[in-house]
């Protein structure tokens, strides 16, 4: 997990305004993504949080193996 702090976001959920915003990068496998997305959407306090995915097309074999081991229940 990577968290970027001290971002200033322009919020358009309920009108335009400014507020603190955190950007969080979570890494998982494609087989576990739906579960992660469902959890984020259920637990997030906003009505419409930004939840996006970027598929990892290539990576070192040792990193991809670690990611697989780290995300298996």
N, CA, C and O atoms as a Maestro MAE file, in Angstrom:
{
 s_m_m2io_version
 :::
 2.0.0
}

f_m_ct {
 s_m_title
 :::
 protein
 m_atom[292] {
  # First column is atom index #
  i_m_mmod_type
  r_m_x_coord
  r_m_y_coord
  r_m_z_coord
  i_m_residue_number
  s_m_chain_name
  s_m_pdb_residue_name
  s_m_pdb_atom_name
  i_m_atomic_number
  :::
  1 25 0.843 -1.156 0.000 1 A "UNK " " N  " 7
  2 3 0.000 0.000 0.000 1 A "UNK " " CA " 6
  3 2 0.894 1.226 0.000 1 A "UNK " " C  " 6
  4 15 1.919 1.265 0.680 1 A "UNK " " O  " 8
  5 25 0.498 2.212 -0.759 2 A "UNK " " N  " 7
  6 3 1.215 3.492 -0.804 2 A "UNK " " CA " 6
  7 2 0.186 4.578 -0.551 2 A "UNK " " C  " 6
  8 15 -0.883 4.573 -1.162 2 A "UNK " " O  " 8
  9 25 0.492 5.506 0.338 3 A "UNK " " N  " 7
  10 3 -0.420 6.600 0.660 3 A "UNK " " CA " 6
  11 2 0.292 7.920 0.403 3 A "UNK " " C  " 6
  12 15 1.378 8.161 0.929 3 A "UNK " " O  " 8
  13 25 -0.326 8.773 -0.407 4 A "UNK " " N  " 7
  14 3 0.194 10.113 -0.665 4 A "UNK " " CA " 6
  15 2 -0.625 11.091 0.168 4 A "UNK " " C  " 6
  16 15 -1.843 11.177 0.008 4 A "UNK " " O  " 8
  17 25 0.028 11.817 1.041 5 A "UNK " " N  " 7
  18 3 -0.660 12.739 1.940 5 A "UNK " " CA " 6
  19 2 -0.582 14.170 1.432 5 A "UNK " " C  " 6
  20 15 0.156 14.482 0.498 5 A "UNK " " O  " 8
  21 25 -1.357 15.021 2.067 6 A "UNK " " N  " 7
  22 3 -1.331 16.467 1.817 6 A "UNK " " CA " 6
  23 2 -1.688 16.837 0.383 6 A "UNK " " C  " 6
  24 15 -1.085 17.739 -0.200 6 A "UNK " " O  " 8
  25 25 -2.649 16.154 -0.172 7 A "UNK " " N  " 7
  26 3 -3.165 16.547 -1.478 7 A "UNK " " CA " 6
  27 2 -4.322 17.501 -1.263 7 A "UNK " " C  " 6
  28 15 -5.085 17.347 -0.309 7 A "UNK " " O  " 8
  29 25 -4.456 18.463 -2.118 8 A "UNK " " N  " 7
  30 3 -5.592 19.362 -2.056 8 A "UNK " " CA " 6
  31 2 -6.479 19.033 -3.239 8 A "UNK " " C  " 6
  32 15 -6.074 19.192 -4.390 8 A "UNK " " O  " 8
  33 25 -7.666 18.582 -2.962 9 A "UNK " " N  " 7
  34 3 -8.565 18.191 -4.027 9 A "UNK " " CA " 6
  35 2 -9.729 19.145 -4.145 9 A "UNK " " C  " 6
  36 15 -10.182 19.709 -3.149 9 A "UNK " " O  " 8
  37 25 -10.202 19.324 -5.330 10 A "UNK " " N  " 7
  38 3 -11.422 20.076 -5.558 10 A "UNK " " CA " 6
  39 2 -12.539 19.056 -5.591 10 A "UNK " " C  " 6
  40 15 -12.588 18.193 -6.468 10 A "UNK " " O  " 8
  41 25 -13.423 19.166 -4.636 11 A "UNK " " N  " 7
  42 3 -14.462 18.162 -4.468 11 A "UNK " " CA " 6
  43 2 -15.735 18.585 -5.175 11 A "UNK " " C  " 6
  44 15 -16.190 19.718 -5.018 11 A "UNK " " O  " 8
  45 25 -16.306 17.686 -5.947 12 A "UNK " " N  " 7
  46 3 -17.518 17.995 -6.687 12 A "UNK " " CA " 6
  47 2 -18.658 17.058 -6.305 12 A "UNK " " C  " 6
  48 15 -19.640 16.948 -7.040 12 A "UNK " " O  " 8
  49 25 -18.540 16.395 -5.185 13 A "UNK " " N  " 7
  50 3 -19.592 15.469 -4.765 13 A "UNK " " CA " 6
  51 2 -20.872 16.223 -4.436 13 A "UNK " " C  " 6
  52 15 -21.950 15.839 -4.889 13 A "UNK " " O  " 8
  53 25 -20.765 17.274 -3.666 14 A "UNK " " N  " 7
  54 3 -21.917 18.060 -3.219 14 A "UNK " " CA " 6
  55 2 -21.620 19.535 -3.447 14 A "UNK " " C  " 6
  56 15 -21.572 20.322 -2.502 14 A "UNK " " O  " 8
  57 25 -21.428 19.892 -4.673 15 A "UNK " " N  " 7
  58 3 -21.033 21.260 -4.973 15 A "UNK " " CA " 6
  59 2 -19.520 21.323 -5.075 15 A "UNK " " C  " 6
  60 15 -18.829 20.345 -4.790 15 A "UNK " " O  " 8
  61 25 -19.019 22.457 -5.475 16 A "UNK " " N  " 7
  62 3 -17.580 22.622 -5.640 16 A "UNK " " CA " 6
  63 2 -17.015 23.217 -4.357 16 A "UNK " " C  " 6
  64 15 -17.567 24.164 -3.798 16 A "UNK " " O  " 8
  65 25 -15.927 22.654 -3.911 17 A "UNK " " N  " 7
  66 3 -15.268 23.149 -2.711 17 A "UNK " " CA " 6
  67 2 -13.875 22.581 -2.644 17 A "UNK " " C  " 6
  68 15 -13.459 21.829 -3.526 17 A "UNK " " O  " 8
  69 25 -13.159 22.934 -1.613 18 A "UNK " " N  " 7
  70 3 -11.817 22.406 -1.433 18 A "UNK " " CA " 6
  71 2 -11.781 21.616 -0.137 18 A "UNK " " C  " 6
  72 15 -12.526 21.896 0.802 18 A "UNK " " O  " 8
  73 25 -10.903 20.625 -0.102 19 A "UNK " " N  " 7
  74 3 -10.759 19.826 1.098 19 A "UNK " " CA " 6
  75 2 -9.540 18.937 0.991 19 A "UNK " " C  " 6
  76 15 -8.966 18.770 -0.084 19 A "UNK " " O  " 8
  77 25 -9.156 18.373 2.112 20 A "UNK " " N  " 7
  78 3 -8.034 17.448 2.120 20 A "UNK " " CA " 6
  79 2 -8.429 16.147 1.436 20 A "UNK " " C  " 6
  80 15 -9.565 15.688 1.551 20 A "UNK " " O  " 8
  81 25 -7.487 15.571 0.735 21 A "UNK " " N  " 7
  82 3 -7.739 14.331 0.017 21 A "UNK " " CA " 6
  83 2 -6.503 13.453 0.123 21 A "UNK " " C  " 6
  84 15 -5.376 13.943 0.048 21 A "UNK " " O  " 8
  85 25 -6.713 12.185 0.292 22 A "UNK " " N  " 7
  86 3 -5.614 11.218 0.349 22 A "UNK " " CA " 6
  87 2 -5.692 10.339 -0.876 22 A "UNK " " C  " 6
  88 15 -6.772 9.906 -1.277 22 A "UNK " " O  " 8
  89 25 -4.543 10.077 -1.469 23 A "UNK " " N  " 7
  90 3 -4.471 9.144 -2.591 23 A "UNK " " CA " 6
  91 2 -3.816 7.862 -2.084 23 A "UNK " " C  " 6
  92 15 -2.702 7.888 -1.561 23 A "UNK " " O  " 8
  93 25 -4.509 6.757 -2.242 24 A "UNK " " N  " 7
  94 3 -4.020 5.470 -1.751 24 A "UNK " " CA " 6
  95 2 -3.874 4.525 -2.931 24 A "UNK " " C  " 6
  96 15 -4.788 4.402 -3.747 24 A "UNK " " O  " 8
  97 25 -2.735 3.859 -3.029 25 A "UNK " " N  " 7
  98 3 -2.504 2.850 -4.056 25 A "UNK " " CA " 6
  99 2 -2.468 1.489 -3.375 25 A "UNK " " C  " 6
  100 15 -1.624 1.239 -2.514 25 A "UNK " " O  " 8
  101 25 -3.375 0.625 -3.758 26 A "UNK " " N  " 7
  102 3 -3.435 -0.731 -3.229 26 A "UNK " " CA " 6
  103 2 -3.110 -1.686 -4.361 26 A "UNK " " C  " 6
  104 15 -3.565 -1.486 -5.488 26 A "UNK " " O  " 8
  105 25 -2.343 -2.704 -4.085 27 A "UNK " " N  " 7
  106 3 -1.968 -3.670 -5.122 27 A "UNK " " CA " 6
  107 2 -2.549 -5.026 -4.766 27 A "UNK " " C  " 6
  108 15 -2.442 -5.494 -3.632 27 A "UNK " " O  " 8
  109 25 -3.165 -5.646 -5.763 28 A "UNK " " N  " 7
  110 3 -3.740 -6.967 -5.575 28 A "UNK " " CA " 6
  111 2 -3.692 -7.704 -6.904 28 A "UNK " " C  " 6
  112 15 -3.249 -7.151 -7.911 28 A "UNK " " O  " 8
  113 25 -4.139 -8.931 -6.907 29 A "UNK " " N  " 7
  114 3 -4.192 -9.700 -8.146 29 A "UNK " " CA " 6
  115 2 -5.549 -9.518 -8.800 29 A "UNK " " C  " 6
  116 15 -6.506 -9.084 -8.159 29 A "UNK " " O  " 8
  117 25 -5.625 -9.852 -10.072 30 A "UNK " " N  " 7
  118 3 -6.892 -9.708 -10.796 30 A "UNK " " CA " 6
  119 2 -7.976 -10.604 -10.195 30 A "UNK " " C  " 6
  120 15 -9.159 -10.269 -10.246 30 A "UNK " " O  " 8
  121 25 -7.574 -11.737 -9.631 31 A "UNK " " N  " 7
  122 3 -8.563 -12.634 -9.036 31 A "UNK " " CA " 6
  123 2 -9.132 -12.092 -7.728 31 A "UNK " " C  " 6
  124 15 -10.215 -12.507 -7.316 31 A "UNK " " O  " 8
  125 25 -8.429 -11.178 -7.069 32 A "UNK " " N  " 7
  126 3 -8.902 -10.614 -5.800 32 A "UNK " " CA " 6
  127 2 -9.457 -9.199 -5.955 32 A "UNK " " C  " 6
  128 15 -9.962 -8.629 -4.988 32 A "UNK " " O  " 8
  129 25 -9.370 -8.620 -7.169 33 A "UNK " " N  " 7
  130 3 -9.768 -7.220 -7.342 33 A "UNK " " CA " 6
  131 2 -11.232 -6.970 -6.994 33 A "UNK " " C  " 6
  132 15 -11.536 -6.009 -6.288 33 A "UNK " " O  " 8
  133 25 -12.136 -7.806 -7.470 34 A "UNK " " N  " 7
  134 3 -13.570 -7.573 -7.230 34 A "UNK " " CA " 6
  135 2 -13.872 -7.515 -5.735 34 A "UNK " " C  " 6
  136 15 -14.674 -6.695 -5.288 34 A "UNK " " O  " 8
  137 25 -13.233 -8.381 -4.977 35 A "UNK " " N  " 7
  138 3 -13.423 -8.391 -3.528 35 A "UNK " " CA " 6
  139 2 -12.919 -7.085 -2.896 35 A "UNK " " C  " 6
  140 15 -13.578 -6.515 -2.027 35 A "UNK " " O  " 8
  141 25 -11.757 -6.626 -3.336 36 A "UNK " " N  " 7
  142 3 -11.198 -5.378 -2.821 36 A "UNK " " CA " 6
  143 2 -12.088 -4.197 -3.188 36 A "UNK " " C  " 6
  144 15 -12.379 -3.352 -2.341 36 A "UNK " " O  " 8
  145 25 -12.519 -4.134 -4.436 37 A "UNK " " N  " 7
  146 3 -13.381 -3.037 -4.883 37 A "UNK " " CA " 6
  147 2 -14.681 -3.003 -4.085 37 A "UNK " " C  " 6
  148 15 -15.110 -1.937 -3.645 37 A "UNK " " O  " 8
  149 25 -15.300 -4.144 -3.899 38 A "UNK " " N  " 7
  150 3 -16.550 -4.208 -3.135 38 A "UNK " " CA " 6
  151 2 -16.338 -3.701 -1.709 38 A "UNK " " C  " 6
  152 15 -17.170 -2.963 -1.181 38 A "UNK " " O  " 8
  153 25 -15.243 -4.090 -1.096 39 A "UNK " " N  " 7
  154 3 -14.939 -3.637 0.259 39 A "UNK " " CA " 6
  155 2 -14.762 -2.120 0.304 39 A "UNK " " C  " 6
  156 15 -15.314 -1.456 1.181 39 A "UNK " " O  " 8
  157 25 -13.996 -1.574 -0.634 40 A "UNK " " N  " 7
  158 3 -13.756 -0.129 -0.656 40 A "UNK " " CA " 6
  159 2 -15.054 0.646 -0.844 40 A "UNK " " C  " 6
  160 15 -15.289 1.636 -0.151 40 A "UNK " " O  " 8
  161 25 -15.891 0.209 -1.764 41 A "UNK " " N  " 7
  162 3 -17.145 0.912 -2.030 41 A "UNK " " CA " 6
  163 2 -18.111 0.809 -0.858 41 A "UNK " " C  " 6
  164 15 -18.873 1.742 -0.603 41 A "UNK " " O  " 8
  165 25 -18.089 -0.297 -0.152 42 A "UNK " " N  " 7
  166 3 -18.971 -0.480 1.006 42 A "UNK " " CA " 6
  167 2 -18.511 0.340 2.203 42 A "UNK " " C  " 6
  168 15 -19.330 0.943 2.898 42 A "UNK " " O  " 8
  169 25 -17.223 0.366 2.443 43 A "UNK " " N  " 7
  170 3 -16.688 0.980 3.661 43 A "UNK " " CA " 6
  171 2 -16.336 2.459 3.535 43 A "UNK " " C  " 6
  172 15 -16.186 3.139 4.551 43 A "UNK " " O  " 8
  173 25 -16.203 2.967 2.328 44 A "UNK " " N  " 7
  174 3 -15.811 4.367 2.151 44 A "UNK " " CA " 6
  175 2 -16.964 5.287 2.549 44 A "UNK " " C  " 6
  176 15 -18.116 4.991 2.234 44 A "UNK " " O  " 8
  177 25 -16.679 6.400 3.237 45 A "UNK " " N  " 7
  178 3 -17.759 7.289 3.669 45 A "UNK " " CA " 6
  179 2 -18.397 8.115 2.546 45 A "UNK " " C  " 6
  180 15 -19.505 8.622 2.720 45 A "UNK " " O  " 8
  181 25 -17.739 8.258 1.424 46 A "UNK " " N  " 7
  182 3 -18.316 9.041 0.328 46 A "UNK " " CA " 6
  183 2 -19.313 8.196 -0.449 46 A "UNK " " C  " 6
  184 15 -19.215 6.969 -0.476 46 A "UNK " " O  " 8
  185 25 -20.273 8.863 -1.079 47 A "UNK " " N  " 7
  186 3 -21.259 8.171 -1.905 47 A "UNK " " CA " 6
  187 2 -20.640 7.600 -3.177 47 A "UNK " " C  " 6
  188 15 -21.057 6.547 -3.657 47 A "UNK " " O  " 8
  189 25 -19.654 8.290 -3.713 48 A "UNK " " N  " 7
  190 3 -19.060 7.888 -4.982 48 A "UNK " " CA " 6
  191 2 -17.538 8.073 -4.946 48 A "UNK " " C  " 6
  192 15 -17.012 8.967 -5.608 48 A "UNK " " O  " 8
  193 25 -16.827 7.234 -4.179 49 A "UNK " " N  " 7
  194 3 -15.373 7.402 -4.105 49 A "UNK " " CA " 6
  195 2 -14.702 7.016 -5.419 49 A "UNK " " C  " 6
  196 15 -15.229 6.213 -6.188 49 A "UNK " " O  " 8
  197 25 -13.546 7.595 -5.660 50 A "UNK " " N  " 7
  198 3 -12.786 7.245 -6.864 50 A "UNK " " CA " 6
  199 2 -12.063 5.922 -6.614 50 A "UNK " " C  " 6
  200 15 -11.091 5.860 -5.860 50 A "UNK " " O  " 8
  201 25 -12.550 4.884 -7.251 51 A "UNK " " N  " 7
  202 3 -11.915 3.568 -7.183 51 A "UNK " " CA " 6
  203 2 -11.621 3.161 -8.622 51 A "UNK " " C  " 6
  204 15 -12.545 2.948 -9.407 51 A "UNK " " O  " 8
  205 25 -10.350 3.054 -8.971 52 A "UNK " " N  " 7
  206 3 -9.950 2.690 -10.319 52 A "UNK " " CA " 6
  207 2 -8.925 1.564 -10.252 52 A "UNK " " C  " 6
  208 15 -8.365 1.284 -9.192 52 A "UNK " " O  " 8
  209 25 -8.691 0.930 -11.378 53 A "UNK " " N  " 7
  210 3 -7.714 -0.162 -11.425 53 A "UNK " " CA " 6
  211 2 -6.797 0.022 -12.630 53 A "UNK " " C  " 6
  212 15 -7.220 0.458 -13.701 53 A "UNK " " O  " 8
  213 25 -5.548 -0.317 -12.425 54 A "UNK " " N  " 7
  214 3 -4.555 -0.357 -13.495 54 A "UNK " " CA " 6
  215 2 -3.965 -1.757 -13.489 54 A "UNK " " C  " 6
  216 15 -3.325 -2.158 -12.517 54 A "UNK " " O  " 8
  217 25 -4.173 -2.493 -14.552 55 A "UNK " " N  " 7
  218 3 -3.673 -3.865 -14.615 55 A "UNK " " CA " 6
  219 2 -2.154 -3.871 -14.818 55 A "UNK " " C  " 6
  220 15 -1.620 -3.100 -15.615 55 A "UNK " " O  " 8
  221 25 -1.481 -4.739 -14.094 56 A "UNK " " N  " 7
  222 3 -0.036 -4.900 -14.255 56 A "UNK " " CA " 6
  223 2 0.184 -5.846 -15.431 56 A "UNK " " C  " 6
  224 15 -0.123 -7.035 -15.345 56 A "UNK " " O  " 8
  225 25 0.711 -5.318 -16.520 57 A "UNK " " N  " 7
  226 3 0.936 -6.128 -17.716 57 A "UNK " " CA " 6
  227 2 2.246 -6.889 -17.671 57 A "UNK " " C  " 6
  228 15 2.355 -7.995 -18.200 57 A "UNK " " O  " 8
  229 25 3.232 -6.290 -17.037 58 A "UNK " " N  " 7
  230 3 4.556 -6.901 -16.959 58 A "UNK " " CA " 6
  231 2 5.148 -6.580 -15.597 58 A "UNK " " C  " 6
  232 15 4.822 -5.560 -14.990 58 A "UNK " " O  " 8
  233 25 6.013 -7.451 -15.127 59 A "UNK " " N  " 7
  234 3 6.712 -7.231 -13.868 59 A "UNK " " CA " 6
  235 2 7.749 -8.312 -13.684 59 A "UNK " " C  " 6
  236 15 7.721 -9.342 -14.358 59 A "UNK " " O  " 8
  237 25 8.658 -8.070 -12.770 60 A "UNK " " N  " 7
  238 3 9.676 -9.093 -12.537 60 A "UNK " " CA " 6
  239 2 9.003 -10.341 -11.966 60 A "UNK " " C  " 6
  240 15 8.082 -10.228 -11.156 60 A "UNK " " O  " 8
  241 25 9.441 -11.505 -12.369 61 A "UNK " " N  " 7
  242 3 8.825 -12.740 -11.866 61 A "UNK " " CA " 6
  243 2 8.832 -12.820 -10.342 61 A "UNK " " C  " 6
  244 15 7.860 -13.291 -9.750 61 A "UNK " " O  " 8
  245 25 9.902 -12.372 -9.700 62 A "UNK " " N  " 7
  246 3 9.947 -12.457 -8.241 62 A "UNK " " CA " 6
  247 2 8.924 -11.517 -7.594 62 A "UNK " " C  " 6
  248 15 8.317 -11.876 -6.586 62 A "UNK " " O  " 8
  249 25 8.723 -10.317 -8.159 63 A "UNK " " N  " 7
  250 3 7.725 -9.397 -7.612 63 A "UNK " " CA " 6
  251 2 6.317 -9.953 -7.811 63 A "UNK " " C  " 6
  252 15 5.508 -9.935 -6.884 63 A "UNK " " O  " 8
  253 25 6.021 -10.442 -9.003 64 A "UNK " " N  " 7
  254 3 4.686 -10.972 -9.267 64 A "UNK " " CA " 6
  255 2 4.384 -12.182 -8.391 64 A "UNK " " C  " 6
  256 15 3.249 -12.354 -7.947 64 A "UNK " " O  " 8
  257 25 5.378 -13.015 -8.139 65 A "UNK " " N  " 7
  258 3 5.194 -14.159 -7.243 65 A "UNK " " CA " 6
  259 2 4.930 -13.672 -5.818 65 A "UNK " " C  " 6
  260 15 4.072 -14.218 -5.124 65 A "UNK " " O  " 8
  261 25 5.668 -12.643 -5.379 66 A "UNK " " N  " 7
  262 3 5.449 -12.073 -4.051 66 A "UNK " " CA " 6
  263 2 4.042 -11.502 -3.935 66 A "UNK " " C  " 6
  264 15 3.371 -11.720 -2.926 66 A "UNK " " O  " 8
  265 25 3.581 -10.770 -4.960 67 A "UNK " " N  " 7
  266 3 2.257 -10.188 -4.956 67 A "UNK " " CA " 6
  267 2 1.203 -11.287 -4.840 67 A "UNK " " C  " 6
  268 15 0.247 -11.150 -4.077 67 A "UNK " " O  " 8
  269 25 1.368 -12.347 -5.572 68 A "UNK " " N  " 7
  270 3 0.419 -13.464 -5.516 68 A "UNK " " CA " 6
  271 2 0.388 -14.081 -4.115 68 A "UNK " " C  " 6
  272 15 -0.684 -14.325 -3.562 68 A "UNK " " O  " 8
  273 25 1.558 -14.327 -3.554 69 A "UNK " " N  " 7
  274 3 1.631 -14.901 -2.190 69 A "UNK " " CA " 6
  275 2 1.038 -13.947 -1.149 69 A "UNK " " C  " 6
  276 15 0.378 -14.384 -0.207 69 A "UNK " " O  " 8
  277 25 1.275 -12.661 -1.320 70 A "UNK " " N  " 7
  278 3 0.843 -11.667 -0.333 70 A "UNK " " CA " 6
  279 2 -0.655 -11.429 -0.338 70 A "UNK " " C  " 6
  280 15 -1.210 -10.975 0.663 70 A "UNK " " O  " 8
  281 25 -1.314 -11.726 -1.435 71 A "UNK " " N  " 7
  282 3 -2.748 -11.437 -1.522 71 A "UNK " " CA " 6
  283 2 -3.617 -12.673 -1.405 71 A "UNK " " C  " 6
  284 15 -4.843 -12.562 -1.443 71 A "UNK " " O  " 8
  285 25 -3.023 -13.841 -1.264 72 A "UNK " " N  " 7
  286 3 -3.820 -15.048 -1.074 72 A "UNK " " CA " 6
  287 2 -4.221 -15.161 0.384 72 A "UNK " " C  " 6
  288 15 -3.405 -14.968 1.285 72 A "UNK " " O  " 8
  289 25 -5.500 -15.479 0.605 73 A "UNK " " N  " 7
  290 3 -5.972 -15.581 2.003 73 A "UNK " " CA " 6
  291 2 -5.320 -16.734 2.744 73 A "UNK " " C  " 6
  292 15 -5.608 -16.953 3.921 73 A "UNK " " O  " 8
  :::
 }
 m_bond[291] {
  # First column is bond index #
  i_m_from
  i_m_to
  i_m_order
  :::
  1 1 2 1
  2 2 3 1
  3 3 4 2
  4 3 5 1
  5 5 6 1
  6 6 7 1
  7 7 8 2
  8 7 9 1
  9 9 10 1
  10 10 11 1
  11 11 12 2
  12 11 13 1
  13 13 14 1
  14 14 15 1
  15 15 16 2
  16 15 17 1
  17 17 18 1
  18 18 19 1
  19 19 20 2
  20 19 21 1
  21 21 22 1
  22 22 23 1
  23 23 24 2
  24 23 25 1
  25 25 26 1
  26 26 27 1
  27 27 28 2
  28 27 29 1
  29 29 30 1
  30 30 31 1
  31 31 32 2
  32 31 33 1
  33 33 34 1
  34 34 35 1
  35 35 36 2
  36 35 37 1
  37 37 38 1
  38 38 39 1
  39 39 40 2
  40 39 41 1
  41 41 42 1
  42 42 43 1
  43 43 44 2
  44 43 45 1
  45 45 46 1
  46 46 47 1
  47 47 48 2
  48 47 49 1
  49 49 50 1
  50 50 51 1
  51 51 52 2
  52 51 53 1
  53 53 54 1
  54 54 55 1
  55 55 56 2
  56 55 57 1
  57 57 58 1
  58 58 59 1
  59 59 60 2
  60 59 61 1
  61 61 62 1
  62 62 63 1
  63 63 64 2
  64 63 65 1
  65 65 66 1
  66 66 67 1
  67 67 68 2
  68 67 69 1
  69 69 70 1
  70 70 71 1
  71 71 72 2
  72 71 73 1
  73 73 74 1
  74 74 75 1
  75 75 76 2
  76 75 77 1
  77 77 78 1
  78 78 79 1
  79 79 80 2
  80 79 81 1
  81 81 82 1
  82 82 83 1
  83 83 84 2
  84 83 85 1
  85 85 86 1
  86 86 87 1
  87 87 88 2
  88 87 89 1
  89 89 90 1
  90 90 91 1
  91 91 92 2
  92 91 93 1
  93 93 94 1
  94 94 95 1
  95 95 96 2
  96 95 97 1
  97 97 98 1
  98 98 99 1
  99 99 100 2
  100 99 101 1
  101 101 102 1
  102 102 103 1
  103 103 104 2
  104 103 105 1
  105 105 106 1
  106 106 107 1
  107 107 108 2
  108 107 109 1
  109 109 110 1
  110 110 111 1
  111 111 112 2
  112 111 113 1
  113 113 114 1
  114 114 115 1
  115 115 116 2
  116 115 117 1
  117 117 118 1
  118 118 119 1
  119 119 120 2
  120 119 121 1
  121 121 122 1
  122 122 123 1
  123 123 124 2
  124 123 125 1
  125 125 126 1
  126 126 127 1
  127 127 128 2
  128 127 129 1
  129 129 130 1
  130 130 131 1
  131 131 132 2
  132 131 133 1
  133 133 134 1
  134 134 135 1
  135 135 136 2
  136 135 137 1
  137 137 138 1
  138 138 139 1
  139 139 140 2
  140 139 141 1
  141 141 142 1
  142 142 143 1
  143 143 144 2
  144 143 145 1
  145 145 146 1
  146 146 147 1
  147 147 148 2
  148 147 149 1
  149 149 150 1
  150 150 151 1
  151 151 152 2
  152 151 153 1
  153 153 154 1
  154 154 155 1
  155 155 156 2
  156 155 157 1
  157 157 158 1
  158 158 159 1
  159 159 160 2
  160 159 161 1
  161 161 162 1
  162 162 163 1
  163 163 164 2
  164 163 165 1
  165 165 166 1
  166 166 167 1
  167 167 168 2
  168 167 169 1
  169 169 170 1
  170 170 171 1
  171 171 172 2
  172 171 173 1
  173 173 174 1
  174 174 175 1
  175 175 176 2
  176 175 177 1
  177 177 178 1
  178 178 179 1
  179 179 180 2
  180 179 181 1
  181 181 182 1
  182 182 183 1
  183 183 184 2
  184 183 185 1
  185 185 186 1
  186 186 187 1
  187 187 188 2
  188 187 189 1
  189 189 190 1
  190 190 191 1
  191 191 192 2
  192 191 193 1
  193 193 194 1
  194 194 195 1
  195 195 196 2
  196 195 197 1
  197 197 198 1
  198 198 199 1
  199 199 200 2
  200 199 201 1
  201 201 202 1
  202 202 203 1
  203 203 204 2
  204 203 205 1
  205 205 206 1
  206 206 207 1
  207 207 208 2
  208 207 209 1
  209 209 210 1
  210 210 211 1
  211 211 212 2
  212 211 213 1
  213 213 214 1
  214 214 215 1
  215 215 216 2
  216 215 217 1
  217 217 218 1
  218 218 219 1
  219 219 220 2
  220 219 221 1
  221 221 222 1
  222 222 223 1
  223 223 224 2
  224 223 225 1
  225 225 226 1
  226 226 227 1
  227 227 228 2
  228 227 229 1
  229 229 230 1
  230 230 231 1
  231 231 232 2
  232 231 233 1
  233 233 234 1
  234 234 235 1
  235 235 236 2
  236 235 237 1
  237 237 238 1
  238 238 239 1
  239 239 240 2
  240 239 241 1
  241 241 242 1
  242 242 243 1
  243 243 244 2
  244 243 245 1
  245 245 246 1
  246 246 247 1
  247 247 248 2
  248 247 249 1
  249 249 250 1
  250 250 251 1
  251 251 252 2
  252 251 253 1
  253 253 254 1
  254 254 255 1
  255 255 256 2
  256 255 257 1
  257 257 258 1
  258 258 259 1
  259 259 260 2
  260 259 261 1
  261 261 262 1
  262 262 263 1
  263 263 264 2
  264 263 265 1
  265 265 266 1
  266 266 267 1
  267 267 268 2
  268 267 269 1
  269 269 270 1
  270 270 271 1
  271 271 272 2
  272 271 273 1
  273 273 274 1
  274 274 275 1
  275 275 276 2
  276 275 277 1
  277 277 278 1
  278 278 279 1
  279 279 280 2
  280 279 281 1
  281 281 282 1
  282 282 283 1
  283 283 284 2
  284 283 285 1
  285 285 286 1
  286 286 287 1
  287 287 288 2
  288 287 289 1
  289 289 290 1
  290 290 291 1
  291 291 292 2
  :::
 }
}
